[in-house]
Amino acid sequence: MSLLAEYLGITDEELDELDIELHESTGSSGEMVYEYYFEVPDYLSEEVLEKMGWEAGETIYVPLNIVSDYQDDADIDNEEMRWIRSNPQSSRFDELIFDLDSLHAKLSNEEVYLSKIESKMFYSYAVTLFEAFLSETAKYVVANNEKSLAKAAIYFSNIENAENFKLDQILNLDITKYVIGKISGLTFHNPKIAQKFLSAILHAEIDFSGLNEVIKNRHDIVHRNGKRIDGSEIMLPRGDIKTAFSIIEKAAKDVQDKWITFESL
């Protein structure tokens, strides 16, 4: 049984039938995921609502440790740490560029019809690749550079709801694993947060302002099926998708160049 099903007091099959959508709760700062939540669907039967003790439209909050895709420092074992430290950073960048080039090649074939669904998939997946690159880059940098680890520790000490430790807890704390666990909870799809954190650990100013529109479009694609708040539909011609790819690649190259420069110091 999954942790979420157990927490809600239902079976995995019943959880699948509910078809709930979890959202991140990042507090007023928007920097860290503190918990998850979902709204009770209005299509649930009265029988199900009564069994669960819910009301349609009610917001249900779920602790971080219940959500299976959340990782904290306790989940990071020695094998994963070895992979984070030893897998060259250049391979992360090369993999991102290869994947973006593959998407670009498919997009450039004018003889192939591109449906609205495929356009949205291409666009949102490119942003997802970039977010994964940023997260894995941050973990690698922190795991392999003590100055960056210190900067990350300061960052997480100054955010809203920062954790406090007793002396005996500090003595038993693996600071590297703890910080990397915290990185897993950062909202890298927020350009301001990603810019602030990466600038700190790379000791160089990074500018992601050019990504704002790309990230906003991806958000609307994922959360409103390609519609803006006002209900208008996002148009994604091939040229606009290619432009988004170029913006993402340029931003990734800037991060990689900053790391190479910092590493050489």
C-alpha positions in Angstrom: 0.0 0.0 0.0 1.3 3.5 -0.8 2.0 6.0 2.0 -0.7 8.3 0.6 -3.4 5.7 0.5 -2.4 4.6 4.1 -2.5 8.2 5.3 -6.0 8.7 3.8 -7.2 5.3 5.2 -8.1 3.8 1.8 -6.7 1.2 -0.5 -4.5 1.9 -3.5 -7.4 1.0 -5.8 -9.7 3.5 -4.1 -6.9 6.1 -4.3 -6.7 5.6 -8.1 -10.4 5.9 -8.4 -10.4 9.3 -6.6 -8.0 10.7 -9.2 -6.9 13.5 -7.0 -4.3 16.1 -8.1 -1.7 17.0 -5.6 -0.3 20.6 -5.5 2.7 22.0 -3.8 2.3 24.4 -0.8 5.3 26.7 -0.7 4.2 29.1 2.0 4.4 32.9 1.6 8.0 32.8 0.4 7.4 30.4 -2.4 10.9 29.0 -1.9 10.4 25.5 -0.4 7.7 22.9 -0.6 6.3 22.6 3.0 3.4 20.2 2.3 1.1 19.1 -0.4 -2.7 19.6 -0.8 -5.6 18.7 -3.0 -9.1 19.9 -3.4 -11.9 17.3 -3.0 -13.4 16.7 -6.4 -17.0 17.7 -6.9 -17.7 14.5 -8.9 -17.3 12.2 -5.9 -20.5 10.4 -4.7 -22.2 11.3 -1.4 -21.2 7.7 -0.3 -17.5 8.4 -0.8 -17.7 11.8 0.7 -19.4 10.5 3.8 -16.8 7.6 4.1 -13.9 10.0 3.9 -15.5 12.7 6.0 -14.9 15.2 3.2 -17.0 18.0 1.5 -16.7 18.7 -2.2 -14.3 21.6 -2.7 -12.6 21.1 0.7 -8.8 21.4 0.8 -7.0 18.4 2.2 -3.4 18.9 3.3 -0.8 16.1 3.1 2.6 16.1 5.0 5.8 16.0 2.9 6.9 12.6 4.0 3.7 11.0 2.9 4.2 11.9 -0.8 6.2 9.2 -2.4 8.2 11.4 -4.8 9.5 13.6 -2.0 13.0 13.0 -0.9 14.6 14.2 2.3 18.1 13.6 3.6 17.1 10.2 5.2 16.2 8.9 1.7 19.6 9.7 0.3 21.8 6.7 0.8 25.5 6.3 0.3 25.1 4.8 -3.2 23.1 7.8 -4.4 25.6 10.2 -2.8 28.4 8.4 -4.7 26.4 8.8 -8.0 25.8 12.5 -7.3 29.5 13.1 -6.6 31.0 11.0 -9.3 28.7 11.5 -12.3 30.5 14.3 -14.2 28.6 17.6 -14.3 29.4 17.8 -18.0 27.3 14.7 -18.7 24.2 16.4 -17.2 24.6 19.3 -19.5 25.4 17.1 -22.5 22.3 15.0 -21.8 20.1 18.1 -21.7 21.4 19.5 -24.9 21.1 16.1 -26.6 17.4 15.8 -25.6 16.7 19.4 -26.6 18.3 18.7 -30.0 16.2 15.6 -30.4 13.0 17.6 -29.7 14.2 20.3 -32.1 14.8 17.8 -34.9 11.3 16.3 -34.6 9.9 19.8 -34.5 11.8 20.9 -37.6 10.3 18.2 -39.8 7.7 20.3 -41.6 6.2 17.3 -43.3 5.1 15.9 -39.9 1.8 17.3 -38.7 2.0 18.7 -35.1 -1.2 18.5 -33.1 -2.1 20.9 -30.3 -1.5 18.1 -27.8 1.9 17.4 -29.2 2.9 21.1 -29.2 2.0 21.4 -25.6 3.9 18.2 -24.8 7.0 19.3 -26.6 6.9 22.7 -24.9 6.3 21.5 -21.3 8.7 18.6 -21.6 11.6 20.9 -22.6 11.0 23.0 -19.4 10.9 19.8 -17.4 14.2 18.7 -18.8 15.7 22.1 -17.8 14.3 21.9 -14.3 15.8 18.5 -13.8 19.1 19.8 -15.1 19.1 22.6 -12.5 18.2 20.3 -9.6 20.8 17.8 -10.5 23.4 20.5 -11.1 22.7 22.0 -7.7 23.1 18.7 -6.0 26.4 18.0 -7.8 27.8 21.4 -7.0 26.9 21.2 -3.3 28.2 17.7 -3.0 31.5 18.5 -4.5 32.4 21.9 -3.2 32.6 22.9 0.4 32.2 26.6 -0.3 29.0 25.9 -2.2 27.8 23.6 0.6 28.3 26.4 3.1 26.4 28.9 0.9 23.5 26.4 0.5 23.4 25.8 4.3 23.1 29.6 4.9 20.4 29.8 2.2 18.3 27.1 3.9 18.9 28.7 7.3 17.4 32.0 6.3 14.3 30.8 4.6 10.8 30.9 6.1 10.2 28.1 8.7 13.9 27.2 8.7 14.6 24.2 11.0 16.4 24.6 14.3 18.6 21.9 15.7 19.7 20.9 19.2 23.4 20.3 19.8 23.0 16.5 19.9 21.2 16.6 16.6 23.9 18.6 15.0 26.6 16.1 16.1 24.7 13.4 14.3 23.8 15.4 11.2 25.3 14.6 7.8 25.2 18.1 6.6 25.8 17.3 2.9 23.0 14.7 2.8 20.7 17.1 4.7 21.3 20.0 2.3 20.9 17.8 -0.8 17.6 16.6 0.7 16.5 20.2 1.0 17.5 20.9 -2.6 15.0 18.2 -3.7 12.3 20.4 -2.2 13.2 23.6 -3.9 10.8 24.9 -6.6 13.2 25.1 -9.6 10.2 25.9 -11.8 10.2 29.3 -10.1 12.8 31.3 -12.1 13.4 33.7 -9.2 14.1 30.9 -6.7 16.3 29.0 -9.1 18.2 32.2 -9.9 18.7 33.1 -6.3 19.9 29.6 -5.1 22.2 28.9 -8.1 23.7 32.3 -7.9 24.5 31.7 -4.3 26.2 28.2 -4.7 28.0 29.2 -7.9 29.2 32.5 -6.4 28.1 34.3 -9.6 25.1 36.2 -10.7 22.7 34.2 -12.9 19.9 35.9 -14.8 16.8 33.8 -15.6 14.5 36.7 -16.4 14.4 35.6 -20.0 12.7 32.4 -18.9 9.7 34.0 -17.2 7.4 33.8 -20.2 8.5 30.2 -21.0 7.9 29.0 -17.5 4.6 30.9 -17.3 3.4 29.1 -20.5 4.5 25.8 -19.2 2.6 26.4 -16.0 -0.6 27.2 -17.9 -0.1 24.1 -20.1 0.3 21.8 -17.0 -2.3 23.3 -14.8 -4.9 24.6 -17.2 -4.4 22.5 -20.3 -2.9 25.5 -22.2 -5.3 28.2 -21.1 -4.4 31.4 -19.4 -6.2 32.6 -16.3 -8.6 34.7 -18.4 -9.6 31.6 -20.4 -7.7 32.4 -23.6 -5.8 29.6 -25.2 -2.0 29.7 -25.6 -1.0 29.5 -29.3 2.2 27.4 -29.8 3.4 27.6 -33.5 6.6 25.7 -34.3 8.6 28.9 -34.3 7.6 29.8 -30.8 8.4 26.4 -29.5 11.9 26.6 -31.2 12.4 30.0 -29.6 11.6 28.5 -26.2 14.1 25.7 -26.8 16.8 28.3 -27.6 16.0 30.3 -24.5 16.3 27.2 -22.3 19.5 26.1 -23.9 21.1 29.6 -23.5 20.1 29.6 -19.8 21.5 26.1 -19.2 24.8 27.1 -21.0 25.1 30.1 -18.7 24.7 27.9 -15.6 27.3 25.4 -17.0 29.8 28.2 -17.9 29.4 29.7 -14.4 30.1 26.3 -12.8 33.2 25.7 -15.0 34.5 29.2 -14.1 33.9 28.6 -10.4 35.4 25.1 -10.4 38.6 26.4 -12.0 39.2 29.0 -9.3 
